[in-house]
């Protein structure tokens, strides 16, 4: 139904705003290649989880 799609779209927008805003506001500084790899892996995992969440909706 269109109403449901509007709700899901708004939820998607709000989650993305709350998730991406801190990433864009602060500069992420990693002291080593190992730290960068850990951060990249974590961001990848979180992206996968968000993708799965919105796929189920």
C-alpha positions as CSV (number, residue, x, y, z in Angstrom):
1,X,0.0,0.0,0.0
2,X,1.2,3.5,-0.7
3,X,0.8,4.6,2.9
4,X,3.0,1.8,4.1
5,X,5.7,2.7,1.5
6,X,5.6,6.4,2.6
7,X,6.2,5.2,6.2
8,X,9.1,2.9,5.2
9,X,10.7,5.7,3.1
10,X,10.5,8.1,6.0
11,X,12.0,5.6,8.4
12,X,14.8,4.9,5.9
13,X,15.5,8.6,5.6
14,X,15.6,9.2,9.3
15,X,17.8,6.2,10.1
16,X,20.3,7.2,7.4
17,X,20.4,10.8,8.6
18,X,21.1,9.7,12.2
19,X,23.7,7.2,11.0
20,X,25.5,9.3,8.4
21,X,25.4,12.7,10.2
22,X,28.1,11.8,12.8
23,X,30.3,10.2,10.1
24,X,30.2,13.4,8.0
25,X,30.6,15.9,10.9
26,X,33.7,14.4,12.4
27,X,36.8,13.4,10.7
28,X,37.7,9.8,11.3
29,X,41.4,9.5,11.9
30,X,43.0,6.1,12.1
31,X,46.6,5.8,13.5
32,X,47.4,2.7,11.5
33,X,46.5,0.5,8.6
34,X,45.2,-2.1,11.1
35,X,42.9,0.5,12.7
36,X,41.6,1.6,9.2
37,X,40.9,-2.1,8.4
38,X,38.9,-2.5,11.6
39,X,36.9,0.7,11.0
40,X,36.2,-0.4,7.4
41,X,35.1,-3.8,8.5
42,X,32.8,-2.3,11.1
43,X,31.2,0.1,8.6
44,X,30.8,-2.7,6.1
45,X,29.0,-4.8,8.8
46,X,26.8,-2.0,9.8
47,X,25.9,-1.2,6.1
48,X,25.0,-4.9,5.6
49,X,22.8,-4.9,8.7
50,X,21.0,-1.7,7.6
51,X,20.5,-3.2,4.1
52,X,19.1,-6.4,5.5
53,X,16.7,-4.4,7.8
54,X,15.3,-2.3,5.0
55,X,15.1,-5.3,2.6
56,X,12.8,-7.0,5.2
57,X,10.6,-3.9,5.4
